[in-house]
Amino acid sequence: MSSNQFQLLGQRRFLPFFVTQCFGAFNDNVFRQAIIGLLFWMDASPSQRTLYASLAPAIFILPYFLFSATAGQIAEKLDKDRLIRITTTMEIFIMSLAALAFVLKALPLLLVALFLTGVQSTLFGPVKYSILPAVLHPRELTGGNGLVEMGTSVSILTGMLFGGLIFTVAGSHGPYAAGAAVIALAVCGNIASRMIPPVAASMPELRINWNPLTESRDVLRLARKQLAVRNAVLGVSWFWFVGTVFATQLPDYAPLNLGGSNTLYVFVLALFSIGTGVGSMLCEKLSARTVEIGLVPLGAFGMSAFLFDLFFARSGAATVTGLDVAGFMAQPGSWRIVIDLVGIGLFSGFFVVPLFSLIQSRTPKTELSRVIGALNIQNSGFVVAASLLCLALRTWAGWSIPQLFLALAIANTLVAIWIFTIVPEFLMRFLSWLLVRTLYRLRTRGIDEIPDEGAALIVCNHVSYMDALILSASIPRPARFVMYYRIFNIPVMRWIFKTAKAIPIAGAKENPELMQRAFDEVDAALADGELVCIFPEGALTKDGNIAPFKSGVEKILERRPVPVVPMALKNMWGSMWSRRANAKEGELLDRMRVPRRLRAHVDVVAGAPMDGAVATAELLEAKVRELRGDAA
């Protein structure tokens, strides 16, 4: 497993796929911009340009509605490397047809090629995201998705620039240059795809339903099975809605509101794209290599904040015209607009990358491609809705572009609140992420020992009231925590623990009914293949030392002998949330201490899984002591 996302770029399991998808996104945008370039090269009338500019996006996106459900099934049934090679071979033939259309200056034939490009992209879409969990470790998912989103953003931007320059640079040879370029790029993508190592089909026995209507209905239902996945799909589609508003409005925003020329439009688009790419890449660092959906609220509200500021930064029409980049940057308030555009893109990356990672990690591998197909159907609907809404508000309602951005900021805030209300796990993870990252600097070791899937029991020493949050921020998959009911009931923290489905427990003498209910819940969670974490000491340490493990862990394993992963928290003793030595029993604040260290390093160490059939409390205690060493 790689130690950071950049190492993936040197590994065959990731690099050829990454290059292939970058070539695909680049070529799609070269082709679409070259069509617009041909219209200007042919000196087409404004009405012709408007007609084709309106038709092209609709024709490209139509296959997503028609064939995404079928594409999801095909991606499930075929080996993923083989399907990618099939789609890139299709691209060569489609671009050959496009090249012929460029040379003949046959605009209807170009639209046919554009439709076929949409079909090819539709087939590639499900495998693009379902291949990542098949080749990456769970701790690499966020970084891998960040690279893919960054590569896509950069490829779209550079593809638009390259496609727009072909006819300017090639002059009278423009049609031939455009045709040669799209064929050459398709061939390069196909060559890269042939270096992708074998990736087996997730469900080769699947019988394909060729009826797009019934299958679309079925895959949309499949995507709604899990509440968190359903709303992650909704969140990704909303990201596409926001992106579409920007993509459709920036060409007019640059001259009308910023007073710029065509070069300024490219600069503005580049700011948003670069911000998205940087935000996507930062997700791995901010999440500590876990699927950290706590970044989603941060991204959503960050997007809204910068959208609001963009409106107030320039709410009226420009007072000058024809500015290039240097001229714009010399204008008062220009740096504020630059920061806003980069900020919107940056927080968009924080928003979308964890959502993709959640969909990939929470969806069964035998369903993932079809769920991505459902996602693409919904995305295309949101793209069309955004385009039509912008057209209606600007044409019929007379709204300005800054007013559209203000409405988008309000809508984005409301959508975020709605999603986080119906799925409180997003907000819970954000609060726990904020608490842990503010108070501590985490260092993890051996976390890869935790099984990627299936039931397992984690046992760990108990040092502070923050232990469950620190462990959940370090473990790459969701875990159910068993905790003393008094800790579970701490104000504010109770909501976090309850949302995380923690299991409160009491001693046999305190509340035997609650204790038995806790053991039953633990057994049910393990039976469902979940990860459960317990603190076998039964209470926080009073002096920094590990107390003897109680027999409760043995009772759990007697009922269900699952693998047991020993873990140790190091350097937590002495933090604000650990107990004062020899403190009397009482209220939480009476037992807390003034922290000796701010942003202290805390180590989380995991050992190799042990056989639950032979593990004992004494054996597990010895292993945890060994992992912790002298670092209390």
C-alpha positions as CSV (number, residue, x, y, z in Angstrom):
1,M,0.0,0.0,0.0
2,S,1.3,3.5,-0.8
3,S,2.1,5.9,2.0
4,N,0.5,8.9,0.1
5,Q,-1.6,9.6,-3.0
6,F,1.4,10.7,-5.1
7,Q,3.0,7.3,-4.8
8,L,0.0,5.9,-6.7
9,L,1.2,7.8,-9.8
10,G,4.2,5.5,-9.9
11,Q,2.2,2.2,-9.6
12,R,0.8,0.2,-12.4
13,R,-2.4,-0.6,-10.6
14,F,-3.4,3.1,-10.8
15,L,-1.2,5.1,-13.3
16,P,-2.4,3.6,-16.6
17,F,-6.1,4.0,-15.5
18,F,-5.4,7.6,-14.4
19,V,-3.7,8.5,-17.7
20,T,-6.6,6.8,-19.6
21,Q,-9.3,8.8,-17.9
22,C,-7.4,12.0,-18.3
23,F,-7.0,11.4,-22.0
24,G,-10.7,10.7,-22.2
25,A,-11.8,13.9,-20.4
26,F,-9.2,15.9,-22.4
27,N,-10.3,14.6,-25.8
28,D,-14.1,15.1,-25.0
29,N,-13.5,18.8,-24.4
30,V,-11.1,19.2,-27.3
31,F,-13.8,17.7,-29.6
32,R,-16.6,19.9,-28.2
33,Q,-14.6,23.1,-28.4
34,A,-13.3,22.2,-31.9
35,I,-17.0,22.1,-33.1
36,I,-17.5,25.7,-31.9
37,G,-14.2,26.6,-33.5
38,L,-15.3,25.1,-36.8
39,L,-18.5,27.2,-36.7
40,F,-16.4,30.4,-36.4
41,W,-13.9,29.2,-39.0
42,M,-16.8,28.6,-41.4
43,D,-18.2,32.1,-40.5
44,A,-21.5,30.6,-39.5
45,S,-24.3,33.0,-38.8
46,P,-25.0,33.9,-35.1
47,S,-28.3,32.0,-35.3
48,Q,-26.4,28.9,-36.5
49,R,-23.9,29.2,-33.8
50,T,-26.6,29.6,-31.2
51,L,-28.5,26.6,-32.5
52,Y,-25.4,24.3,-32.4
53,A,-24.2,25.7,-29.1
54,S,-27.6,24.7,-27.6
55,L,-27.9,21.4,-29.3
56,A,-24.4,20.1,-28.5
57,P,-24.7,19.8,-24.7
58,A,-28.2,18.2,-25.0
59,I,-26.9,15.6,-27.6
60,F,-23.9,14.8,-25.5
61,I,-25.9,14.2,-22.3
62,L,-28.8,12.3,-23.8
63,P,-27.0,8.9,-23.7
64,Y,-26.5,9.3,-20.0
65,F,-30.3,9.3,-19.6
66,L,-30.8,6.4,-22.1
67,F,-27.9,4.1,-21.3
68,S,-26.4,4.7,-17.8
69,A,-28.4,1.8,-16.3
70,T,-27.3,-0.6,-19.0
71,A,-23.7,0.7,-18.7
72,G,-23.8,-0.1,-15.0
73,Q,-24.8,-3.7,-15.6
74,I,-22.1,-4.1,-18.3
75,A,-19.4,-2.7,-15.9
76,E,-20.6,-5.3,-13.3
77,K,-20.5,-8.2,-15.7
78,L,-17.3,-7.6,-17.6
79,D,-13.7,-7.5,-16.4
80,K,-13.0,-3.8,-15.8
81,D,-9.7,-3.6,-17.6
82,R,-11.3,-5.3,-20.7
83,L,-14.3,-2.9,-20.6
84,I,-12.0,0.2,-20.5
85,R,-10.1,-1.2,-23.5
86,I,-13.4,-1.7,-25.3
87,T,-14.5,1.9,-24.6
88,T,-11.2,3.4,-25.7
89,T,-11.3,1.4,-28.9
90,M,-14.8,2.7,-29.5
91,E,-13.4,6.2,-29.1
92,I,-10.9,5.7,-31.9
93,F,-13.7,4.8,-34.3
94,I,-15.9,7.6,-33.1
95,M,-13.2,10.2,-33.5
96,S,-12.4,8.8,-37.0
97,L,-16.0,9.6,-37.9
98,A,-15.6,13.0,-36.3
99,A,-12.4,13.7,-38.2
100,L,-14.2,12.9,-41.5
101,A,-17.0,15.3,-40.4
102,F,-14.4,18.0,-39.7
103,V,-12.8,17.6,-43.2
104,L,-16.2,17.5,-44.9
105,K,-17.4,20.4,-42.8
106,A,-20.5,18.3,-42.2
107,L,-22.1,19.7,-39.0
108,P,-24.9,17.1,-38.8
109,L,-22.3,14.3,-38.9
110,L,-20.4,16.0,-36.2
111,L,-23.5,15.9,-34.0
112,V,-23.8,12.2,-34.7
113,A,-20.2,11.7,-33.6
114,L,-20.9,13.9,-30.5
115,F,-23.9,11.6,-29.6
116,L,-21.7,8.5,-30.0
117,T,-19.1,10.2,-27.8
118,G,-21.8,10.6,-25.2
119,V,-22.5,6.9,-25.5
120,Q,-18.8,6.0,-25.1
121,S,-18.6,8.3,-22.0
122,T,-21.7,6.7,-20.6
123,L,-20.2,3.2,-20.8
124,F,-16.9,4.5,-19.3
125,G,-18.6,6.3,-16.4
126,P,-19.5,3.4,-14.1
127,V,-16.1,1.6,-14.5
128,K,-14.3,4.9,-13.9
129,Y,-15.3,4.9,-10.2
130,S,-16.0,1.3,-9.5
131,I,-12.5,0.2,-10.5
132,L,-10.9,2.3,-7.7
133,P,-12.1,0.2,-4.7
134,A,-11.0,-2.9,-6.7
135,V,-7.4,-1.8,-7.0
136,L,-6.9,0.6,-4.0
137,H,-6.8,-0.1,-0.3
138,P,-9.6,1.6,1.7
139,R,-7.0,4.0,3.1
140,E,-6.0,5.0,-0.4
141,L,-9.6,5.7,-1.6
142,T,-9.8,9.3,-0.7
143,G,-6.3,10.0,-2.2
144,G,-7.2,8.1,-5.3
145,N,-10.5,9.9,-5.8
146,G,-8.7,13.2,-5.2
147,L,-6.2,12.4,-8.0
148,V,-9.0,11.4,-10.3
149,E,-11.0,14.6,-9.6
150,M,-7.9,16.7,-10.0
151,G,-7.0,15.0,-13.2
152,T,-10.5,15.5,-14.6
153,S,-10.6,19.2,-13.7
154,V,-7.2,19.9,-15.3
155,S,-8.1,17.8,-18.3
156,I,-11.4,19.6,-18.9
157,L,-9.7,23.0,-18.6
158,T,-6.7,22.2,-20.8
159,G,-9.0,20.4,-23.3
160,M,-11.1,23.4,-23.7
161,L,-8.1,25.6,-24.2
162,F,-6.5,23.2,-26.7
163,G,-9.7,22.7,-28.6
164,G,-10.4,26.4,-28.8
165,L,-6.9,27.2,-30.2
166,I,-6.8,24.5,-33.0
167,F,-8.5,26.6,-35.7
168,T,-6.7,29.8,-34.6
169,V,-3.3,28.2,-34.8
170,A,-3.9,25.9,-37.8
171,G,-5.7,28.5,-39.9
172,S,-6.8,27.1,-43.3
173,H,-5.8,23.6,-42.2
174,G,-8.0,23.8,-39.1
175,P,-10.4,21.0,-40.1
176,Y,-7.6,18.6,-40.8
177,A,-5.7,19.6,-37.6
178,A,-8.9,19.1,-35.5
179,G,-9.5,15.7,-37.0
180,A,-5.9,14.6,-36.6
181,A,-5.9,15.8,-32.9
182,V,-9.0,13.9,-31.8
183,I,-7.8,10.7,-33.4
184,A,-4.3,11.0,-32.0
185,L,-5.7,11.6,-28.5
186,A,-8.1,8.6,-28.8
187,V,-5.2,6.4,-29.8
188,C,-3.1,7.6,-26.9
189,G,-5.9,6.8,-24.5
190,N,-6.3,3.3,-26.0
191,I,-2.5,2.7,-25.6
192,A,-2.6,3.7,-22.0
193,S,-5.7,1.5,-21.3
194,R,-3.7,-1.6,-22.6
195,M,-1.3,-1.1,-19.7
196,I,-4.1,-1.5,-17.0
197,P,-3.5,-4.8,-15.2
198,P,-6.4,-7.3,-15.0
199,V,-9.3,-6.3,-12.8
200,A,-11.9,-9.0,-12.4
201,A,-15.6,-8.5,-12.9
202,S,-17.6,-7.9,-9.7
203,M,-20.6,-9.9,-10.8
204,P,-19.9,-12.0,-14.0
205,E,-23.0,-14.0,-13.6
206,L,-25.3,-11.0,-13.8
207,R,-28.0,-11.2,-16.5
208,I,-28.3,-7.9,-18.3
209,N,-31.7,-6.3,-18.5
210,W,-31.6,-4.4,-21.8
211,N,-34.8,-2.4,-21.1
212,P,-33.5,1.0,-20.2
213,L,-36.7,2.2,-18.5
214,T,-37.2,-0.7,-16.1
215,E,-33.4,-1.0,-15.4
216,S,-33.1,2.7,-14.7
217,R,-35.9,2.4,-12.2
218,D,-34.2,-0.6,-10.6
219,V,-30.7,1.0,-10.3
220,L,-32.2,4.2,-8.9
221,R,-33.8,2.0,-6.2
222,L,-30.5,0.3,-5.6
223,A,-28.8,3.6,-5.0
224,R,-31.4,4.5,-2.3
225,K,-31.0,1.3,-0.3
226,Q,-28.7,2.9,2.3
227,L,-29.5,6.3,3.6
228,A,-26.0,7.6,3.7
229,V,-25.2,6.3,0.1
230,R,-28.5,7.8,-1.2
231,N,-27.7,11.2,0.1
232,A,-24.1,11.0,-1.0
233,V,-25.4,10.4,-4.5
234,L,-27.7,13.4,-4.0
235,G,-24.7,15.4,-2.9
236,V,-22.6,14.5,-5.9
237,S,-25.5,15.4,-8.2
238,W,-25.8,18.8,-6.4
239,F,-22.1,19.3,-7.0
240,W,-22.8,18.9,-10.8
241,F,-25.7,21.3,-10.5
242,V,-23.4,24.0,-9.0
243,G,-20.7,23.2,-11.5
244,T,-23.1,23.5,-14.4
245,V,-24.3,26.9,-13.2
246,F,-20.7,28.1,-13.2
247,A,-19.8,26.5,-16.6
248,T,-22.8,28.1,-18.3
249,Q,-22.5,31.5,-16.7
250,L,-18.7,32.2,-16.6
251,P,-18.5,32.9,-20.4
252,D,-20.9,35.9,-19.9
253,Y,-19.8,36.7,-16.4
254,A,-16.3,37.6,-17.5
255,P,-17.3,40.3,-20.1
256,L,-20.5,41.6,-18.5
257,N,-19.5,41.8,-14.8
258,L,-15.7,41.8,-14.9
259,G,-15.2,43.8,-18.1
260,G,-13.0,41.1,-19.6
261,S,-12.1,39.7,-23.0
262,N,-12.0,36.0,-24.0
263,T,-8.7,35.5,-22.3
264,L,-10.2,36.7,-19.0
265,Y,-13.0,34.1,-19.3
266,V,-10.3,31.4,-19.6
267,F,-8.5,32.8,-16.6
268,V,-11.7,32.8,-14.5
269,L,-12.5,29.2,-15.5
270,A,-8.9,28.2,-14.7
271,L,-9.2,29.7,-11.2
272,F,-12.3,27.6,-10.4
273,S,-10.8,24.5,-12.0
274,I,-7.5,24.9,-10.2
275,G,-9.3,25.5,-6.9
276,T,-11.3,22.3,-7.4
277,G,-8.1,20.3,-8.2
278,V,-6.3,21.6,-5.1
279,G,-9.2,20.9,-2.8
280,S,-9.5,17.4,-4.2
281,M,-5.8,16.8,-3.5
282,L,-6.0,18.2,0.0
283,C,-8.7,15.8,1.1
284,E,-6.3,12.9,1.8
285,K,-4.2,15.1,4.1
286,L,-7.2,16.5,5.9
287,S,-8.9,13.1,6.3
288,A,-5.7,11.4,7.6
289,R,-6.3,8.8,4.8
290,T,-9.7,7.7,6.0
291,V,-13.1,8.1,4.3
292,E,-13.8,11.3,6.3
293,I,-17.3,12.5,5.5
294,G,-16.8,15.2,8.1
295,L,-15.2,17.2,5.3
296,V,-18.6,17.3,3.4
297,P,-20.2,20.0,5.7
298,L,-17.0,21.9,5.7
299,G,-17.0,21.9,1.9
300,A,-20.7,22.8,1.6
301,F,-20.6,25.8,3.9
302,G,-17.3,26.9,2.5
303,M,-18.8,26.9,-1.0
304,S,-21.7,29.0,0.3
305,A,-19.5,31.5,2.1
306,F,-17.4,32.2,-1.0
307,L,-20.5,32.3,-3.3
308,F,-22.1,34.9,-1.0
309,D,-18.9,37.0,-1.0
310,L,-18.6,36.7,-4.8
311,F,-22.0,38.4,-5.1
312,F,-21.1,41.2,-2.8
313,A,-17.6,41.6,-4.4
314,R,-19.2,42.4,-7.8
315,S,-23.0,42.7,-7.9
316,G,-23.3,45.1,-10.8
317,A,-22.2,45.4,-14.4
318,A,-18.6,46.2,-15.3
319,T,-17.7,49.8,-15.8
320,V,-14.9,49.0,-18.3
321,T,-14.6,46.5,-21.2
322,G,-12.0,44.6,-23.1
323,L,-9.7,43.9,-20.1
324,D,-7.1,41.2,-20.4
325,V,-5.9,39.3,-17.3
326,A,-3.3,42.0,-16.3
327,G,-5.9,44.8,-16.8
328,F,-8.4,43.0,-14.7
329,M,-5.9,42.3,-11.9
330,A,-5.1,46.1,-11.8
331,Q,-8.8,46.9,-11.1
332,P,-10.0,47.5,-7.5
333,G,-11.4,44.4,-5.8
334,S,-10.0,42.0,-8.4
335,W,-8.1,40.0,-5.8
336,R,-11.2,39.5,-3.8
337,I,-13.0,38.0,-6.8
338,V,-9.9,35.8,-7.5
339,I,-9.9,34.5,-4.0
340,D,-13.7,33.8,-4.1
341,L,-13.4,31.8,-7.4
342,V,-10.5,29.7,-6.0
343,G,-12.3,29.3,-2.7
344,I,-15.5,28.0,-4.4
345,G,-13.5,25.5,-6.3
346,L,-11.4,24.5,-3.3
347,F,-14.4,23.8,-1.0
348,S,-16.1,22.0,-3.9
349,G,-13.2,19.5,-3.8
350,F,-13.7,19.1,-0.1
351,F,-17.4,18.5,-0.8
352,V,-17.3,15.9,-3.6
353,V,-14.3,13.7,-3.0
354,P,-15.4,12.3,0.4
355,L,-18.9,11.7,-1.2
356,F,-17.4,9.6,-3.9
357,S,-15.3,7.7,-1.4
358,L,-18.3,7.1,0.8
359,I,-20.3,5.7,-2.1
360,Q,-17.4,3.4,-3.0
361,S,-16.8,2.2,0.5
362,R,-20.4,1.7,1.7
363,T,-21.8,0.1,-1.5
364,P,-21.3,-3.7,-2.0
365,K,-18.8,-4.3,-4.7
366,T,-21.4,-6.4,-6.6
367,E,-23.6,-3.3,-6.9
368,L,-21.2,-0.4,-7.1
369,S,-21.2,-0.1,-11.0
370,R,-24.9,-0.1,-11.1
371,V,-25.1,2.5,-8.3
372,I,-22.6,4.7,-10.3
373,G,-24.9,4.2,-13.3
374,A,-27.8,5.5,-11.2
375,L,-25.6,8.4,-10.1
376,N,-24.9,9.3,-13.7
377,I,-28.6,9.3,-14.5
378,Q,-29.3,11.6,-11.6
379,N,-26.3,13.8,-12.5
380,S,-27.5,14.3,-16.0
381,G,-30.9,15.3,-14.7
382,F,-29.3,17.9,-12.4
383,V,-27.2,19.2,-15.3
384,V,-30.2,19.7,-17.5
385,A,-32.2,21.3,-14.7
386,A,-29.4,23.7,-13.9
387,S,-29.0,24.7,-17.6
388,L,-32.8,25.2,-18.1
389,L,-33.2,27.1,-14.8
390,C,-30.3,29.5,-15.6
391,L,-31.8,30.1,-19.1
392,A,-35.2,30.8,-17.6
393,L,-34.1,33.1,-14.9
394,R,-31.8,35.1,-17.2
395,T,-34.1,35.2,-20.2
396,W,-37.6,35.4,-18.7
397,A,-37.0,36.7,-15.2
398,G,-34.3,39.1,-16.2
399,W,-31.9,38.1,-13.4
400,S,-28.2,39.2,-13.6
401,I,-25.4,36.6,-13.2
402,P,-24.4,37.9,-9.7
403,Q,-28.1,37.4,-8.7
404,L,-27.9,33.8,-9.9
405,F,-24.8,33.3,-7.8
406,L,-26.6,34.8,-4.8
407,A,-29.5,32.4,-5.3
408,L,-27.1,29.5,-5.7
409,A,-25.4,30.5,-2.4
410,I,-28.8,30.4,-0.6
411,A,-29.9,27.2,-2.3
412,N,-26.5,25.5,-1.5
413,T,-26.9,26.4,2.1
414,L,-30.4,25.1,2.3
415,V,-29.6,21.9,0.5
416,A,-26.6,21.3,2.8
417,I,-28.8,21.8,5.9
418,W,-31.4,19.5,4.5
419,I,-28.9,16.7,3.7
420,F,-27.2,17.0,7.1
421,T,-30.6,17.0,8.8
422,I,-31.8,13.8,7.3
423,V,-28.4,12.2,7.5
424,P,-26.9,13.5,10.8
425,E,-23.9,11.3,10.3
426,F,-22.4,13.9,8.0
427,L,-22.6,16.6,10.7
428,M,-21.6,14.3,13.5
429,R,-18.4,13.3,11.6
430,F,-17.7,17.0,10.9
431,L,-18.0,17.9,14.6
432,S,-15.8,14.9,15.7
433,W,-13.3,15.7,12.9
434,L,-13.1,19.4,14.1
435,L,-12.7,18.4,17.7
436,V,-9.9,15.8,17.0
437,R,-8.0,17.9,14.5
438,T,-8.2,21.0,16.6
439,L,-6.9,19.3,19.8
440,Y,-4.5,16.7,18.5
441,R,-2.1,15.7,15.7
442,L,-2.7,12.0,14.9
443,R,0.0,9.5,13.9
444,T,-1.2,6.0,13.0
445,R,0.7,2.8,12.6
446,G,-0.5,-0.7,11.7
447,I,-4.0,0.5,10.8
448,D,-3.9,-1.6,7.7
449,E,-4.2,-4.7,9.9
450,I,-7.9,-3.9,10.4
451,P,-9.9,-6.1,8.0
452,D,-11.3,-4.2,5.1
453,E,-14.7,-5.9,5.4
454,G,-16.5,-8.4,7.6
455,A,-17.0,-8.6,11.3
456,A,-14.1,-7.9,13.7
457,L,-13.7,-6.8,17.3
458,I,-11.3,-4.0,18.3
459,V,-9.9,-3.9,21.8
460,C,-8.1,-0.8,23.0
461,N,-6.9,0.8,26.2
462,H,-9.1,3.6,27.6
463,V,-7.3,6.9,28.5
464,S,-9.7,9.8,27.8
465,Y,-13.2,10.9,27.0
466,M,-12.0,11.5,23.4
467,D,-10.8,7.9,22.8
468,A,-13.8,6.9,20.6
469,L,-13.5,10.0,18.4
470,I,-9.8,9.6,18.0
471,L,-10.2,5.9,17.0
472,S,-13.0,6.7,14.6
473,A,-10.8,9.3,13.0
474,S,-8.0,6.7,12.5
475,I,-10.0,3.6,11.4
476,P,-10.7,3.6,7.7
477,R,-14.2,2.0,8.0
478,P,-17.2,2.8,10.3
479,A,-17.0,1.2,13.8
480,R,-19.6,0.8,16.6
481,F,-18.1,1.8,20.0
482,V,-19.1,0.2,23.3
483,M,-18.7,2.9,26.0
484,Y,-19.6,3.5,29.6
485,Y,-23.1,5.0,29.7
486,R,-21.9,8.0,31.8
487,I,-19.5,9.0,29.0
488,F,-22.2,8.2,26.4
489,N,-24.5,10.7,28.1
490,I,-22.0,13.7,28.2
491,P,-23.9,16.8,26.8
492,V,-23.2,17.5,23.1
493,M,-21.0,14.4,22.9
494,R,-24.1,12.3,23.5
495,W,-25.5,13.4,20.1
496,I,-22.3,12.5,18.4
497,F,-22.1,9.1,20.0
498,K,-25.8,8.4,19.4
499,T,-25.5,9.3,15.7
500,A,-22.5,7.1,15.4
501,K,-24.6,4.2,16.8
502,A,-22.4,3.8,19.9
503,I,-23.5,1.2,22.3
504,P,-23.9,2.4,26.0
505,I,-23.0,-0.2,28.7
506,A,-23.1,-0.2,32.5
507,G,-21.7,-2.5,35.1
508,A,-23.6,-5.6,36.3
509,K,-24.2,-4.0,39.7
510,E,-25.3,-0.6,38.2
511,N,-27.7,-1.7,35.6
512,P,-27.7,-5.4,34.6
513,E,-30.5,-4.8,32.1
514,L,-28.4,-2.2,30.2
515,M,-25.4,-4.4,30.3
516,Q,-27.3,-7.4,28.8
517,R,-28.8,-5.1,26.1
518,A,-25.3,-3.9,25.2
519,F,-24.0,-7.5,24.8
520,D,-27.0,-8.3,22.6
521,E,-26.4,-5.2,20.4
522,V,-22.7,-6.1,20.1
523,D,-23.5,-9.6,19.0
524,A,-26.1,-8.3,16.4
525,A,-23.6,-5.8,15.0
526,L,-21.0,-8.6,14.6
527,A,-23.5,-10.9,13.0
528,D,-24.2,-8.1,10.4
529,G,-20.5,-8.0,9.6
530,E,-19.8,-4.7,11.4
531,L,-16.7,-3.5,13.2
532,V,-17.1,-3.2,17.0
533,C,-14.7,-1.5,19.3
534,I,-14.6,-2.0,23.1
535,F,-12.5,-0.8,26.0
536,P,-12.1,-3.9,28.1
537,E,-10.7,-2.0,31.2
538,G,-14.3,-0.9,31.8
539,A,-13.3,2.6,32.9
540,L,-10.9,5.4,32.1
541,T,-7.4,5.0,33.6
542,K,-6.9,7.0,36.8
543,D,-3.1,7.0,36.7
544,G,-2.2,6.5,33.0
545,N,-1.6,2.8,33.5
546,I,-3.6,0.0,31.8
547,A,-6.0,-1.7,34.2
548,P,-6.7,-5.4,34.0
549,F,-9.0,-6.3,31.1
550,K,-12.4,-7.6,32.3
551,S,-14.1,-10.7,31.2
552,G,-16.7,-9.0,29.0
553,V,-14.5,-9.4,26.0
554,E,-14.5,-13.1,26.5
555,K,-18.3,-13.2,26.8
556,I,-18.5,-11.5,23.4
557,L,-16.1,-13.9,21.8
558,E,-17.8,-16.9,23.3
559,R,-21.0,-16.0,21.5
560,R,-19.3,-15.0,18.2
561,P,-15.6,-15.8,17.8
562,V,-14.7,-13.1,15.3
563,P,-11.1,-11.8,14.6
564,V,-9.9,-9.5,17.3
565,V,-7.6,-6.5,16.5
566,P,-5.6,-5.2,19.5
567,M,-5.0,-1.4,19.4
568,A,-3.3,1.1,21.7
569,L,-3.6,4.8,22.2
570,K,-0.3,6.4,23.1
571,N,0.5,9.9,24.6
572,M,-3.1,10.7,25.5
573,W,-2.5,10.7,29.3
574,G,-2.1,14.3,30.4
575,S,-4.5,15.7,27.8
576,M,-7.5,17.9,28.8
577,W,-9.9,14.9,28.3
578,S,-8.0,12.5,30.5
579,R,-8.7,12.2,34.2
580,R,-6.7,13.9,36.9
581,A,-4.8,11.4,39.0
582,N,-6.6,10.4,42.2
583,A,-9.6,12.6,41.3
584,K,-12.7,12.0,43.3
585,E,-15.8,10.6,41.5
586,G,-18.0,13.5,40.5
587,E,-19.0,15.6,37.6
588,L,-17.1,15.5,34.3
589,L,-15.5,19.0,34.7
590,D,-14.2,18.1,38.2
591,R,-12.3,15.1,36.8
592,M,-10.9,16.9,33.7
593,R,-7.5,18.6,33.8
594,V,-5.8,21.6,32.3
595,P,-3.9,20.2,29.2
596,R,-0.1,20.1,29.4
597,R,0.1,20.2,25.6
598,L,-1.8,21.9,22.8
599,R,-2.1,20.1,19.5
600,A,-0.1,17.2,21.0
601,H,1.0,14.2,18.9
602,V,-1.2,11.2,19.7
603,D,-0.3,7.8,18.4
604,V,-2.8,5.1,17.4
605,V,-1.2,1.7,16.9
606,A,-2.9,-1.5,15.7
607,G,-1.5,-5.1,15.9
608,A,-2.2,-8.1,13.8
609,P,-5.7,-9.7,14.1
610,M,-5.9,-12.5,16.6
611,D,-8.2,-15.6,16.5
612,G,-11.3,-14.9,18.5
613,A,-11.7,-18.5,19.3
614,V,-8.5,-18.6,21.4
615,A,-8.2,-15.0,22.5
616,T,-8.5,-14.3,26.2
617,A,-8.8,-11.1,28.2
618,E,-5.3,-11.7,29.7
619,L,-3.8,-12.4,26.3
620,L,-5.4,-9.3,24.7
621,E,-4.3,-7.1,27.7
622,A,-0.7,-8.3,27.2
623,K,-0.8,-7.5,23.5
624,V,-2.2,-4.0,24.1
625,R,0.4,-3.3,26.7
626,E,3.1,-4.4,24.2
627,L,1.7,-2.0,21.6
628,R,1.5,0.9,23.9
629,G,4.9,0.5,25.5
630,D,5.8,3.2,28.0
631,A,4.0,6.0,26.1
632,A,0.9,6.5,28.3
